[in-house]
Amino acid sequence: MSYISKGPAKGEDWEYKLYFDPDSDDPSVSPHKRIKPWELMSKLKGLVGIDEKIDFVTICKEPLYEWQFTQYFMYHMYVVFKTENWMWTIEKHSDGITLQRSKSLIVTEKYRRHHLRKSVRERLMSDGGRISVHQLIEWLSDNDQLKQKYCYIFSNCKDFAREVFNRVAKFQRIFW
């Protein structure tokens, strides 16, 4: 009961910052852990570099715990997308939003370099992309995504993943 009334589920760990990992494959490249909302347009666009069109987008889910028998209600959702040169993931957790990229699929297997994803992952829906990475960054900024504190009911990983997927996907939309 106390978990619901306070703690990570209510976003008390929320930092109003974006964690960006420019190359999850390369341990010599340091992640940028504290990009503030007003720095999204200038700093993040500069760190991302060349603007690339998002070619393909997938929304995925994984169990919150390894011991779960079902993922019917309790699961984490995140978005994977591909550009010409990179694989990317974007997701919301109780402490902030993470954007990471890699030349390989390792970015889909780890979260913030050190956290392995659960062994059971499921692709829910895929589509072609209709915007670029810079346009996604602009959307994050214009919609104050870093200012929307995590809440397990109203502003969680599922809500965020659906919004990102619907913004990026060419044809398919998720309404559930």
Secondary structure in CASP SS format (residue, H / E / C, confidence):
PFRMAT SS
TARGET T0000
AUTHOR 0000-0000-0000
METHOD secondary structure of the structure
MODEL  1
M C 1.00
S H 1.00
Y H 1.00
I H 1.00
S H 1.00
K C 1.00
G C 1.00
P H 1.00
A H 1.00
K H 1.00
G C 1.00
E C 1.00
D C 1.00
W C 1.00
E C 1.00
Y C 1.00
K C 1.00
L E 1.00
Y E 1.00
F E 1.00
D E 1.00
P C 1.00
D C 1.00
S C 1.00
D C 1.00
D C 1.00
P C 1.00
S C 1.00
V C 1.00
S C 1.00
P C 1.00
H E 1.00
K E 1.00
R E 1.00
I E 1.00
K C 1.00
P H 1.00
W H 1.00
E H 1.00
L H 1.00
M H 1.00
S H 1.00
K H 1.00
L H 1.00
K H 1.00
G H 1.00
L H 1.00
V H 1.00
G C 1.00
I C 1.00
D C 1.00
E C 1.00
K E 1.00
I C 1.00
D C 1.00
F E 1.00
V E 1.00
T E 1.00
I E 1.00
C E 1.00
K E 1.00
E E 1.00
P E 1.00
L C 1.00
Y C 1.00
E C 1.00
W C 1.00
Q C 1.00
F C 1.00
T C 1.00
Q C 1.00
Y C 1.00
F C 1.00
M C 1.00
Y E 1.00
H E 1.00
M E 1.00
Y E 1.00
V E 1.00
V E 1.00
F E 1.00
K E 1.00
T C 1.00
E C 1.00
N C 1.00
W C 1.00
M E 1.00
W E 1.00
T E 1.00
I E 1.00
E E 1.00
K E 1.00
H E 1.00
S C 1.00
D C 1.00
G E 1.00
I E 1.00
T E 1.00
L E 1.00
Q E 1.00
R E 1.00
S E 1.00
K C 1.00
S C 1.00
L C 1.00
I H 1.00
V H 1.00
T H 1.00
E H 1.00
K E 1.00
Y E 1.00
R C 1.00
R C 1.00
H C 1.00
H E 1.00
L E 1.00
R C 1.00
K C 1.00
S C 1.00
V C 1.00
R C 1.00
E E 1.00
R E 1.00
L E 1.00
M E 1.00
S E 1.00
D E 1.00
G E 1.00
G E 1.00
R C 1.00
I C 1.00
S E 1.00
V H 1.00
H H 1.00
Q H 1.00
L H 1.00
I H 1.00
E H 1.00
W H 1.00
L H 1.00
S H 1.00
D H 1.00
N C 1.00
D C 1.00
Q H 1.00
L H 1.00
K H 1.00
Q C 1.00
K C 1.00
Y C 1.00
C E 1.00
Y C 1.00
I C 1.00
F C 1.00
S E 1.00
N C 1.00
C H 1.00
K H 1.00
D H 1.00
F H 1.00
A H 1.00
R H 1.00
E H 1.00
V H 1.00
F H 1.00
N H 1.00
R H 1.00
V H 1.00
A E 1.00
K C 1.00
F C 1.00
Q C 1.00
R C 1.00
I C 1.00
F C 1.00
W C 1.00
END
